[in-house]
Amino acid sequence: MVARLVIAAPASGSGKTTVATGLMAAFARSGLTVSPHKVGPDYIDPGYHALATGRPGRNLDAYMCGPELVAPLFAHGARGCDLAVVEGVMGLYDGASGLGELASTAQVAKLLRAPVVLVVDASSQSRSVAALVHGFASWDPGVRIGGVILNKVGSDRHEALLREAMEDVGVPVLGALRRAPQVDTPSRHLGLVPVAERRPDALDAVAAMAAQVRSGCDLEGLLALARTAPPLGAEPWDPADGLSAADRTGRGSARRPVIAVAGGSAFTFSYTEHPELLTAAGAETVTFDPLKDEQLPPGTDGLVIGGGFPEVYAAELSANERLRKAVAELARSGAPVAAECAGLLYLARSLDGQPMCGVLDADARMSGRLTLGYREAIAVRDNSLAVAGTRLRGHEFHRTVIEPGAGADPAWGVVHPERRVEGFVQQGVHASYLHTHWAARPEVARRFAEGCAR
């Protein structure tokens, strides 16, 4: 059994990330082994969680992976840990649009049988905080709100008024935090700036978050609350699930395919489970940095280019002409290439006028419009990731457009929330705006690794 807490809030902007990351760091620095988790498809917050704990940040997404995988994926990530801290998404009861509680923090908390700590922005209220907390605590009897952390408290007098108001609610106040500019993290068009782009400053920010939480929160009370979580009753997810020994790559061959995975500051969006699945499928994954490395890793048989911010680094990516040519040559050879969002832009002919790899006959540019939301899609034709007709759920999150939006052979037919085709399939290349979580469909990793081995 792993002690666990879910850190939630009434709304976005209340301070969940600061409190959750600060708690992770404070508990880790006290000697506990802390497992960090994030509800939903967010890629950036888990980077700060990893910095705070020294362990990979993992996502728990009931829409993309299904509710039945939430507890097993949690148990896999938290195996052997003393404590798990799960940061929620948006407001506590906000989930996938139009689908009730699906993918909400509340649903994940119930699936994990975990107590919830509500982080409340108290900056513009006093007694009203009691009504707000009472409403959230009584809305769903299946959600156990075990404590409140009052954030952005203005003064000792303000704190006293808030605590007095909370006395009749029956939910203990487990922390009161003042405003602290040193814990703020810079943002831009898609949220926080990732750790990989500001590691020294991020280290300082996480240390400040830990100090703020230590001084303003009842860590003993929070740990005691976490330990009230009952046994989870779920077997840990295994990366080899769905990858039976008879189907694993490398059968009859001593050579393991080498799959290069883009990393560095420009490509920071990835799920920890993806390389775990590729390894279970018999591949060797090697990370490279398209901003710095002029060649692909030796022996590269396939390429994975996930999400990130190529638009921020377009000039630098373009200047690395040797690597762009190496990527184009690999794609022309027919080797499997899986590109999501940022990877799609990198494979394009150009990005904001800067030459890219030229694998796709398309041009990309920044846009003022945010594209955000869950998608349900079907593979239009057989490709390096899936056979035609494979149904999969994903997520889009970008402020760019690519023209055309789909090739002669699209990657996906989106069927919800609208109907359209998008992305590109050509030879071994599968390029799309859609972020997917392969834990939901392990056969995707197997098919890709087998293609690389061939």
C-alpha positions as CSV (number, residue, x, y, z in Angstrom):
1,M,0.0,0.0,0.0
2,V,1.3,3.5,-0.9
3,A,0.2,6.5,1.1
4,R,-1.3,9.0,-1.3
5,L,-2.8,12.5,-1.7
6,V,-4.6,14.2,-4.5
7,I,-3.9,17.9,-4.7
8,A,-6.9,19.7,-6.2
9,A,-8.5,23.1,-6.5
10,P,-11.8,24.8,-7.2
11,A,-10.4,26.2,-10.4
12,S,-7.3,26.6,-12.5
13,G,-4.9,29.3,-11.3
14,S,-5.4,28.5,-7.6
15,G,-1.8,27.3,-7.0
16,K,-2.1,23.5,-7.5
17,T,1.3,23.2,-9.2
18,T,3.1,25.3,-6.6
19,V,1.6,23.4,-3.7
20,A,1.9,19.9,-5.2
21,T,5.5,20.4,-6.4
22,G,6.4,22.0,-3.1
23,L,4.9,19.1,-1.2
24,M,6.7,16.6,-3.3
25,A,10.0,18.4,-2.8
26,A,9.5,18.9,0.9
27,F,8.6,15.3,1.6
28,A,11.5,14.0,-0.6
29,R,13.9,16.2,1.2
30,S,12.7,14.8,4.5
31,G,13.9,11.3,3.4
32,L,10.7,9.9,1.9
33,T,10.6,8.3,-1.5
34,V,7.9,10.3,-3.3
35,S,6.1,9.2,-6.5
36,P,4.9,12.2,-8.6
37,H,1.7,12.1,-10.7
38,K,-0.4,14.5,-12.8
39,V,-4.0,14.1,-13.8
40,G,-4.7,14.7,-17.5
41,P,-2.5,15.1,-20.6
42,D,-0.2,17.8,-19.2
43,Y,3.5,17.4,-20.2
44,I,5.1,20.4,-18.4
45,D,4.1,20.0,-14.8
46,P,5.6,16.4,-14.6
47,G,9.0,17.9,-15.4
48,Y,8.8,20.0,-12.3
49,H,7.6,17.0,-10.3
50,A,10.5,15.0,-11.5
51,L,12.9,17.8,-10.4
52,A,11.3,17.8,-7.0
53,T,11.4,14.0,-6.4
54,G,14.2,12.6,-8.6
55,R,11.6,10.2,-10.1
56,P,9.8,10.3,-13.5
57,G,6.6,12.4,-13.5
58,R,3.7,10.2,-14.7
59,N,0.3,11.1,-16.1
60,L,-3.0,9.6,-15.1
61,D,-5.5,10.2,-17.9
62,A,-8.9,8.5,-17.7
63,Y,-9.9,9.7,-21.2
64,M,-6.9,8.6,-23.2
65,C,-6.1,5.4,-21.2
66,G,-9.5,4.6,-19.8
67,P,-10.6,4.6,-16.2
68,E,-9.6,0.9,-15.8
69,L,-5.9,1.8,-16.3
70,V,-5.7,4.7,-13.9
71,A,-5.0,2.6,-10.8
72,P,-2.7,0.1,-12.5
73,L,-0.6,2.9,-14.0
74,F,-0.5,4.7,-10.6
75,A,0.6,1.4,-8.9
76,H,3.3,0.9,-11.6
77,G,4.7,4.4,-11.0
78,A,4.4,4.4,-7.2
79,R,5.8,0.9,-6.7
80,G,8.3,0.9,-3.7
81,C,7.5,4.5,-2.7
82,D,6.6,5.8,0.7
83,L,4.2,8.5,-0.6
84,A,2.5,9.5,-3.8
85,V,1.4,13.0,-4.6
86,V,-1.1,13.4,-7.4
87,E,-1.6,16.9,-8.9
88,G,-5.0,17.5,-10.3
89,V,-6.2,19.3,-13.4
90,M,-8.4,22.4,-13.8
91,G,-11.1,22.5,-11.1
92,L,-11.8,19.4,-9.0
93,Y,-14.9,18.4,-10.9
94,D,-13.9,19.5,-14.4
95,G,-13.3,16.7,-16.9
96,A,-13.6,16.0,-20.6
97,S,-16.1,18.4,-22.2
98,G,-19.6,17.0,-22.2
99,L,-18.7,13.7,-20.7
100,G,-19.6,14.2,-17.1
101,E,-16.8,13.4,-14.6
102,L,-14.7,11.5,-17.1
103,A,-11.0,12.5,-16.8
104,S,-11.7,14.9,-13.9
105,T,-9.5,15.1,-10.8
106,A,-12.5,13.9,-8.8
107,Q,-12.8,10.7,-10.9
108,V,-9.1,9.9,-10.6
109,A,-9.3,10.5,-6.8
110,K,-12.2,8.0,-6.6
111,L,-10.4,5.5,-8.8
112,L,-7.3,5.8,-6.5
113,R,-9.4,5.8,-3.3
114,A,-7.3,8.8,-2.3
115,P,-8.0,11.7,0.0
116,V,-8.1,15.1,-1.6
117,V,-6.5,18.3,-0.4
118,L,-8.2,21.3,-1.8
119,V,-6.0,24.3,-2.6
120,V,-8.1,27.5,-2.3
121,D,-7.1,30.9,-3.6
122,A,-8.1,33.0,-0.6
123,S,-6.8,36.3,-1.9
124,S,-10.2,38.0,-2.3
125,Q,-12.3,36.4,0.4
126,S,-12.7,35.6,4.1
127,R,-15.8,33.9,5.4
128,S,-16.9,32.9,1.9
129,V,-14.1,30.4,1.8
130,A,-16.1,28.2,4.2
131,A,-19.1,28.2,1.8
132,L,-16.9,27.3,-1.1
133,V,-15.2,24.4,0.7
134,H,-18.5,23.2,2.1
135,G,-19.9,23.1,-1.5
136,F,-17.0,21.2,-2.9
137,A,-16.9,18.7,0.0
138,S,-20.6,17.9,-0.2
139,W,-21.0,17.8,-4.0
140,D,-19.9,14.2,-4.5
141,P,-20.0,11.9,-1.5
142,G,-17.5,9.6,-3.3
143,V,-14.9,12.3,-3.1
144,R,-13.2,12.6,0.3
145,I,-11.8,16.1,0.9
146,G,-9.6,15.5,3.8
147,G,-8.1,19.0,4.2
148,V,-7.6,22.5,2.8
149,I,-4.6,24.6,2.0
150,L,-5.3,28.3,1.9
151,N,-3.2,29.9,-0.7
152,K,-2.3,33.6,-1.4
153,V,-3.2,34.6,2.2
154,G,-2.6,38.3,2.7
155,S,-1.7,38.7,6.4
156,D,-1.9,37.1,9.8
157,R,-5.3,38.8,10.3
158,H,-6.5,37.5,7.0
159,E,-5.4,34.0,8.0
160,A,-7.1,34.2,11.3
161,L,-10.4,35.2,9.7
162,L,-10.1,32.3,7.2
163,R,-9.3,29.7,9.9
164,E,-12.2,31.0,12.0
165,A,-14.6,30.7,9.1
166,M,-13.4,27.1,8.4
167,E,-14.1,25.9,11.9
168,D,-17.7,25.0,11.2
169,V,-17.1,23.2,7.9
170,G,-15.5,20.0,9.3
171,V,-12.6,20.1,6.9
172,P,-9.2,20.8,8.6
173,V,-7.0,23.6,7.4
174,L,-3.6,21.9,6.7
175,G,-1.8,24.9,5.5
176,A,-1.8,28.7,4.9
177,L,0.6,30.1,2.4
178,R,1.5,33.7,1.7
179,R,2.3,35.1,-1.7
180,A,5.9,34.3,-2.6
181,P,7.2,35.8,-5.9
182,Q,10.3,33.5,-5.8
183,V,8.1,30.4,-6.4
184,D,6.6,31.8,-9.6
185,T,7.5,30.1,-12.8
186,P,7.4,31.9,-16.2
187,S,4.7,31.1,-18.7
188,R,4.2,31.6,-22.4
189,H,1.7,30.5,-25.1
190,L,1.2,26.9,-23.9
191,G,1.7,27.3,-20.1
192,L,4.8,27.1,-18.0
193,V,8.2,27.1,-19.5
194,P,9.5,23.5,-19.3
195,V,12.3,22.5,-16.9
196,A,14.6,21.5,-19.8
197,E,14.7,25.2,-20.9
198,R,15.5,26.7,-17.5
199,R,16.9,24.0,-15.3
200,P,19.1,26.2,-12.9
201,D,16.2,28.6,-12.4
202,A,13.7,25.7,-12.1
203,L,15.9,24.1,-9.4
204,D,15.8,27.4,-7.4
205,A,12.0,27.7,-7.9
206,V,11.4,24.1,-6.7
207,A,13.6,24.7,-3.7
208,A,11.6,27.9,-2.9
209,M,8.3,25.9,-3.3
210,A,9.6,23.4,-0.8
211,A,10.6,26.0,1.7
212,Q,7.3,27.8,1.4
213,V,5.3,24.5,1.9
214,R,7.5,23.5,4.9
215,S,6.9,26.9,6.6
216,G,3.2,27.1,5.9
217,C,1.8,23.6,5.9
218,D,1.3,20.9,8.5
219,L,3.5,18.2,6.8
220,E,2.8,15.7,9.6
221,G,-0.9,16.2,9.2
222,L,-0.7,15.8,5.5
223,L,1.3,12.7,5.7
224,A,-1.1,11.3,8.3
225,L,-4.0,12.0,5.9
226,A,-2.2,10.3,3.1
227,R,-1.7,7.2,5.2
228,T,-5.5,6.9,5.7
229,A,-5.9,5.8,2.0
230,P,-7.0,2.2,2.0
231,P,-5.3,-0.6,0.0
232,L,-5.7,0.2,-3.7
233,G,-6.5,-3.4,-4.8
234,A,-5.0,-3.0,-8.3
235,E,-2.1,-4.9,-9.9
236,P,0.6,-2.6,-11.2
237,W,0.6,-2.0,-14.9
238,D,3.3,-4.0,-16.7
239,P,4.9,-2.5,-19.9
240,A,4.8,-6.0,-21.4
241,D,1.0,-6.2,-21.1
242,G,-0.2,-6.9,-24.6
243,L,3.3,-7.7,-25.8
244,S,3.3,-11.5,-25.4
245,A,6.7,-13.2,-25.6
246,A,5.7,-14.7,-29.0
247,D,5.1,-11.3,-30.5
248,R,8.1,-9.4,-29.2
249,T,10.6,-7.9,-31.5
250,G,13.9,-9.6,-31.9
251,R,12.4,-13.1,-32.1
252,G,15.1,-15.2,-33.8
253,S,17.6,-12.3,-33.9
254,A,20.2,-11.2,-31.4
255,R,20.1,-7.6,-32.6
256,R,17.7,-5.2,-31.0
257,P,16.4,-2.3,-33.1
258,V,17.7,1.2,-32.1
259,I,15.0,3.8,-31.8
260,A,16.1,7.4,-31.5
261,V,13.9,9.6,-29.4
262,A,14.1,13.4,-29.8
263,G,14.7,15.3,-26.6
264,G,16.4,18.5,-25.4
265,S,14.8,21.9,-25.0
266,A,12.7,21.8,-28.2
267,F,11.1,18.4,-27.7
268,T,10.0,18.0,-24.0
269,F,6.6,16.4,-24.4
270,S,6.6,12.7,-23.9
271,Y,5.0,10.0,-21.7
272,T,7.4,7.9,-19.5
273,E,5.5,4.8,-20.5
274,H,6.4,5.1,-24.2
275,P,10.1,4.2,-23.9
276,E,9.2,1.5,-21.3
277,L,6.8,0.0,-23.9
278,L,9.4,0.1,-26.7
279,T,11.9,-1.5,-24.4
280,A,9.4,-4.3,-23.5
281,A,8.9,-4.7,-27.2
282,G,12.5,-5.5,-27.7
283,A,13.9,-2.2,-28.8
284,E,16.8,0.0,-27.5
285,T,15.8,3.6,-27.1
286,V,18.5,6.4,-27.4
287,T,17.7,10.0,-26.7
288,F,19.2,12.7,-28.9
289,D,18.9,16.5,-29.0
290,P,18.0,18.0,-32.4
291,L,19.3,21.4,-31.3
292,K,22.8,20.1,-30.6
293,D,23.4,16.7,-32.2
294,E,24.4,16.8,-35.9
295,Q,23.8,13.1,-36.5
296,L,21.2,10.5,-35.4
297,P,22.5,7.9,-32.9
298,P,24.6,5.2,-34.4
299,G,22.5,2.4,-35.9
300,T,19.2,4.2,-35.8
301,D,16.4,2.0,-37.2
302,G,13.5,4.2,-36.3
303,L,12.7,7.7,-34.9
304,V,10.2,9.1,-32.4
305,I,9.7,12.8,-32.3
306,G,7.3,13.9,-29.7
307,G,5.8,17.3,-28.7
308,G,7.4,20.4,-27.5
309,F,8.3,23.9,-28.7
310,P,10.0,23.8,-32.1
311,E,8.4,27.2,-32.8
312,V,10.6,28.7,-30.1
313,Y,13.7,27.2,-31.5
314,A,12.9,27.3,-35.2
315,A,16.0,29.2,-36.1
316,E,18.3,26.8,-34.2
317,L,16.6,23.7,-35.5
318,S,16.9,25.0,-39.0
319,A,20.6,25.9,-38.6
320,N,21.3,22.2,-37.7
321,E,21.3,21.3,-41.4
322,R,23.3,18.1,-41.1
323,L,20.7,16.6,-38.7
324,R,17.8,17.8,-40.8
325,K,19.3,16.0,-43.8
326,A,19.9,12.8,-41.7
327,V,16.3,12.8,-40.6
328,A,15.1,13.2,-44.2
329,E,17.3,10.4,-45.4
330,L,16.1,8.1,-42.7
331,A,12.5,8.9,-43.6
332,R,13.2,8.4,-47.4
333,S,14.7,5.0,-46.6
334,G,11.2,3.8,-45.4
335,A,12.3,3.5,-41.7
336,P,9.4,4.0,-39.2
337,V,9.1,7.6,-38.0
338,A,6.5,8.6,-35.4
339,A,6.0,12.3,-35.0
340,E,3.5,14.1,-32.8
341,C,2.7,17.8,-32.9
342,A,6.2,19.3,-32.6
343,G,7.5,16.3,-34.5
344,L,5.0,17.0,-37.2
345,L,6.2,20.6,-37.5
346,Y,9.9,19.5,-37.6
347,L,9.2,17.1,-40.5
348,A,7.5,19.9,-42.5
349,R,9.1,21.8,-45.3
350,S,9.2,25.0,-43.2
351,L,8.2,26.4,-39.8
352,D,7.6,30.2,-39.7
353,G,9.6,30.5,-42.9
354,Q,12.6,28.6,-41.5
355,P,13.6,25.4,-43.4
356,M,12.8,22.2,-41.6
357,C,13.4,18.6,-42.6
358,G,11.3,18.7,-45.7
359,V,9.9,15.2,-45.2
360,L,6.4,16.4,-45.6
361,D,5.1,18.6,-48.4
362,A,3.6,21.1,-46.0
363,D,4.4,24.3,-44.3
364,A,3.8,25.3,-40.6
365,R,3.4,28.6,-38.8
366,M,2.4,30.1,-35.5
367,S,-1.2,31.1,-35.1
368,G,-3.1,33.2,-32.6
369,R,-5.6,30.5,-32.1
370,L,-5.3,27.8,-29.4
371,T,-6.3,24.3,-30.4
372,L,-7.0,22.3,-27.3
373,G,-9.0,19.3,-26.4
374,Y,-9.5,15.5,-26.4
375,R,-10.1,13.7,-29.7
376,E,-11.3,10.3,-30.7
377,A,-9.7,9.1,-33.9
378,I,-9.5,6.1,-36.3
379,A,-6.5,5.0,-38.3
380,V,-7.4,5.7,-42.0
381,R,-4.9,3.1,-43.4
382,D,-2.3,0.7,-42.3
383,N,0.8,2.6,-41.1
384,S,3.9,2.2,-38.8
385,L,1.8,2.6,-35.7
386,A,-1.6,0.9,-36.3
387,V,-3.6,-1.1,-38.8
388,A,-6.5,0.6,-40.6
389,G,-9.6,0.9,-38.3
390,T,-7.7,1.1,-35.1
391,R,-9.6,3.4,-32.8
392,L,-7.7,5.5,-30.3
393,R,-8.2,8.5,-28.1
394,G,-5.8,11.4,-28.0
395,H,-5.3,15.1,-27.2
396,E,-4.4,18.3,-29.2
397,F,-2.6,21.2,-27.7
398,H,-1.0,23.8,-30.0
399,R,-1.0,27.3,-31.4
400,T,0.3,26.4,-34.8
401,V,-1.2,25.4,-38.1
402,I,0.1,23.3,-40.9
403,E,-1.0,23.6,-44.5
404,P,-2.3,21.4,-45.8
405,G,-3.7,19.8,-42.6
406,A,-3.6,16.3,-44.1
407,G,-1.7,14.4,-46.8
408,A,-3.1,12.3,-49.6
409,D,-3.0,9.5,-47.0
410,P,-4.0,11.0,-43.6
411,A,-2.8,9.7,-40.3
412,W,-6.2,9.8,-38.6
413,G,-9.9,10.3,-39.2
414,V,-11.1,12.3,-36.2
415,V,-14.6,11.2,-35.3
416,H,-15.1,13.2,-32.1
417,P,-15.8,16.0,-31.3
418,E,-15.9,16.8,-35.0
419,R,-15.4,14.8,-38.2
420,R,-12.3,15.5,-40.3
421,V,-9.0,13.9,-41.4
422,E,-5.6,15.1,-40.3
423,G,-1.9,14.2,-40.4
424,F,0.3,12.4,-42.9
425,V,1.2,8.8,-43.6
426,Q,3.9,8.2,-46.2
427,Q,6.2,5.2,-46.4
428,G,7.2,4.6,-42.7
429,V,6.3,8.1,-41.5
430,H,3.3,8.7,-39.3
431,A,3.0,12.5,-38.5
432,S,0.1,14.1,-36.7
433,Y,-1.0,16.8,-34.3
434,L,-2.6,14.2,-32.1
435,H,-0.8,13.3,-28.8
436,T,-1.5,9.7,-27.9
437,H,-0.8,7.5,-24.8
438,W,0.5,4.1,-25.9
439,A,-0.3,2.4,-22.6
440,A,-3.9,2.4,-23.9
441,R,-2.9,0.4,-27.0
442,P,0.4,-1.4,-26.3
443,E,0.2,-3.0,-29.8
444,V,1.2,0.4,-31.2
445,A,4.6,0.1,-29.5
446,R,4.9,-3.5,-30.6
447,R,4.1,-2.7,-34.2
448,F,6.4,0.3,-34.3
449,A,9.3,-1.7,-32.8
450,E,8.8,-4.6,-35.1
451,G,8.8,-2.2,-38.1
452,C,12.1,-0.8,-36.9
453,A,13.6,-4.3,-36.5
454,R,12.7,-5.1,-40.1
